[in-house]
Amino acid sequence: MSFYLLLTGLVIAHLLADFYWQPMSWVHDRNTRHFKASKLYLHVLMHFIVSALVIATWEYHYGWGDWLNIALATVAIAITHYFIDIAKSYSNKGVIPFVLDQCAHFIVILMVAVWLADNHNFYNQLLHQLIAIDSLIILTGYLLVLNPSSVFIRMALERITNGFSTSGSIPAAGHSIGILERILMLTFILLGEYGGVGFLLAAKSIFRFGDLRASEEKQLTEYVMLGTLLSVTVTLFIGLTINFLTA
């Protein structure tokens, strides 16, 4: 496992603990009770455990098993995650605080990975290990286009949805459609089948045209178009980045 493999493993652990294993009730508890939120401590403990597993696996894979490194790195991730989340709980719920929050977490993860790799003088083997982590990079991409992208897009659209009713829609249908749409688009991009992305967008436009025409609401049209374009932009960025890293 190279530096990039360690970094990718820590990123995957972060995505799982932050977006897939953290119930919304925990987020609400943190945002309302701040440092008094009991669920925040459970969330930090979860990050501590998954980070420790990734780092310990990386250490023991090479027979190092440096418990001091494992402990220091894991504690650093957990403590910084706690303070970053506390700071986030006092901010508004806009997309900018969300992006800054995630960037702060990823910077910490990057610094920890660099520190651990430097301790073992591992940089001279980085290029030889790139091919071995292609599958994990792709996995990271799929994790990013699911819940993290949904949260980002929802926050970006909040200003439009304020006071705007989408009654008549099936609850959570938009969320599910968006996830399936991004999974398909990312798959097409990774396969180099960009025509498939165009076909998917055309098919979606045809199905939605009747609804938009019947509603005769400009606001609904703008909402659907902006949501679709945001989804496409995010997925294209992730897909092209993966293609660049795995080329």
CORTACOR-V968476 format. One record per residue. N is the residue number from 0. RES is the residue in one small letter. SS is DSSP state (H for helix, E for strand, L for the rest). PHI is phi in degrees with one decimal (999 if undefined). OMEGA is omega as a letter, one per 20 degrees, with the letter a starting at -180 (NA if undefined). Layout:
# CORTACOR-V968476
N/RES/SS/PHI/OMEGA  N/RES/SS/PHI/OMEGA
This chain:
# CORTACOR-V968476
0/m/L/999/a  1/s/L/-86.9/r  2/f/H/-56.2/a  3/y/H/-65.9/r  4/l/H/-67.9/r  5/l/H/-62.3/a  6/l/H/-61.1/r  7/t/H/-64.3/r  8/g/H/-61.7/r  9/l/H/-68.7/r  10/v/H/-65.5/r  11/i/H/-61.6/r  12/a/H/-59.9/r  13/h/H/-64.5/a  14/l/H/-62.5/r  15/l/H/-64.7/a  16/a/H/-71.8/a  17/d/H/-88.3/a  18/f/H/-116.4/a  19/y/H/-115.7/a  20/w/L/-110.0/r  21/q/L/-111.0/r  22/p/L/-62.5/r  23/m/H/-63.0/r  24/s/H/-63.6/r  25/w/H/-67.5/r  26/v/H/-63.2/r  27/h/H/-63.0/r  28/d/H/-61.3/r  29/r/H/-65.9/a  30/n/H/-71.7/a  31/t/H/-99.7/a  32/r/H/-106.6/r  33/h/H/57.2/a  34/f/H/-70.3/r  35/k/H/-89.1/a  36/a/L/-72.9/r  37/s/H/-66.7/a  38/k/H/-67.6/r  39/l/H/-63.6/a  40/y/H/-69.7/r  41/l/H/-65.4/r  42/h/H/-63.7/r  43/v/H/-64.8/r  44/l/H/-61.0/r  45/m/H/-61.8/r  46/h/H/-62.7/r  47/f/H/-59.7/a  48/i/H/-67.3/a  49/v/H/-68.1/r  50/s/H/-67.1/r  51/a/H/-62.1/r  52/l/H/-63.0/a  53/v/H/-64.6/a  54/i/H/-66.5/r  55/a/H/-63.8/r  56/t/H/-61.9/r  57/w/H/-63.0/a  58/e/H/-66.0/a  59/y/H/-74.9/r  60/h/H/-60.5/a  61/y/L/-103.7/r  62/g/L/77.8/r  63/w/L/-80.0/r  64/g/L/57.6/a  65/d/L/-79.9/a  66/w/H/-64.1/r  67/l/H/-65.1/r  68/n/H/-61.8/a  69/i/H/-60.6/a  70/a/H/-65.4/a  71/l/H/-63.3/a  72/a/H/-66.1/a  73/t/H/-67.6/r  74/v/H/-63.6/r  75/a/H/-60.9/r  76/i/H/-64.3/a  77/a/H/-66.2/a  78/i/H/-66.1/r  79/t/H/-65.0/r  80/h/H/-63.3/r  81/y/H/-59.9/a  82/f/H/-70.1/r  83/i/H/-64.8/r  84/d/H/-67.7/r  85/i/H/-62.7/r  86/a/H/-61.3/r  87/k/H/-64.0/a  88/s/H/-66.7/r  89/y/L/-93.4/r  90/s/L/-92.2/r  91/n/L/-76.8/a  92/k/L/-98.0/a  93/g/L/-73.6/a  94/v/H/-71.6/a  95/i/H/-65.3/r  96/p/H/-59.5/r  97/f/H/-62.5/a  98/v/H/-65.1/r  99/l/H/-62.6/r  100/d/H/-60.4/a  101/q/H/-68.6/r  102/c/H/-61.6/r  103/a/H/-61.8/r  104/h/H/-62.2/a  105/f/H/-68.3/r  106/i/H/-64.4/r  107/v/H/-61.4/r  108/i/H/-59.7/r  109/l/H/-61.7/a  110/m/H/-63.9/r  111/v/H/-64.9/a  112/a/H/-63.7/r  113/v/H/-63.1/a  114/w/H/-63.0/a  115/l/H/-64.7/a  116/a/H/-65.3/a  117/d/H/-65.4/r  118/n/H/-61.3/a  119/h/L/-107.2/r  120/n/L/48.5/a  121/f/L/-99.6/a  122/y/H/-64.4/a  123/n/H/-69.7/r  124/q/H/-109.3/a  125/l/L/-60.9/a  126/l/H/-62.9/a  127/h/H/-75.3/a  128/q/H/-107.7/a  129/l/L/-60.6/a  130/i/H/-63.9/a  131/a/H/-66.7/a  132/i/H/-106.7/a  133/d/H/-53.9/a  134/s/H/-65.3/r  135/l/H/-72.4/r  136/i/H/-63.8/r  137/i/H/-64.8/r  138/l/H/-59.8/r  139/t/H/-59.3/r  140/g/H/-60.7/r  141/y/H/-66.4/r  142/l/H/-64.7/a  143/l/H/-68.7/a  144/v/H/-79.7/r  145/l/H/-89.3/a  146/n/H/-62.3/r  147/p/H/-57.7/r  148/s/H/-66.1/r  149/s/H/-61.4/r  150/v/H/-63.5/a  151/f/H/-60.7/a  152/i/H/-66.2/r  153/r/H/-60.9/r  154/m/H/-66.9/r  155/a/H/-65.7/a  156/l/H/-92.2/a  157/e/H/-57.0/a  158/r/H/-63.3/r  159/i/H/-76.1/a  160/t/H/-75.7/r  161/n/L/-60.9/a  162/g/L/75.8/a  163/f/L/-109.9/a  164/s/L/-97.3/r  165/t/L/-114.4/a  166/s/L/-60.8/a  167/g/L/102.0/r  168/s/L/-85.4/r  169/i/L/-71.3/a  170/p/L/-54.0/r  171/a/L/67.2/a  172/a/H/-65.0/r  173/g/H/-60.5/r  174/h/H/-62.4/a  175/s/H/-66.2/r  176/i/H/-62.1/r  177/g/H/-61.6/r  178/i/H/-64.3/r  179/l/H/-61.5/r  180/e/H/-60.3/a  181/r/H/-71.9/r  182/i/H/-61.8/r  183/l/H/-64.0/a  184/m/H/-62.2/r  185/l/H/-63.2/r  186/t/H/-61.9/r  187/f/H/-60.5/a  188/i/H/-64.6/a  189/l/H/-65.3/r  190/l/L/-84.8/a  191/g/L/77.9/a  192/e/L/-95.9/a  193/y/H/-69.1/r  194/g/H/-62.4/r  195/g/H/-64.4/r  196/v/H/-64.5/r  197/g/H/-62.9/r  198/f/H/-62.4/a  199/l/H/-62.1/r  200/l/H/-66.6/r  201/a/H/-65.0/r  202/a/H/-62.7/r  203/k/H/-64.1/a  204/s/H/-63.6/a  205/i/H/-64.1/a  206/f/H/-67.0/a  207/r/H/-86.9/a  208/f/H/-60.3/a  209/g/H/-62.3/r  210/d/H/-63.8/a  211/l/H/-67.7/a  212/r/H/-68.5/a  213/a/H/-69.3/a  214/s/H/-71.6/a  215/e/L/52.7/r  216/e/L/-116.3/r  217/k/H/-61.9/a  218/q/H/-63.7/r  219/l/H/-64.8/r  220/t/H/-60.2/a  221/e/H/-64.5/r  222/y/H/-62.2/a  223/v/H/-65.0/a  224/m/H/-64.0/a  225/l/H/-65.5/r  226/g/H/-61.6/r  227/t/H/-65.6/a  228/l/H/-65.4/r  229/l/H/-63.1/r  230/s/H/-61.3/r  231/v/H/-65.5/a  232/t/H/-61.9/r  233/v/H/-61.6/a  234/t/H/-67.7/r  235/l/H/-61.0/r  236/f/H/-61.2/a  237/i/H/-65.3/a  238/g/H/-63.6/r  239/l/H/-66.7/r  240/t/H/-64.9/r  241/i/H/-62.5/r  242/n/H/-59.7/r  243/f/H/-67.1/a  244/l/H/-70.9/a  245/t/L/-101.7/a  246/a/L/-66.4/NA
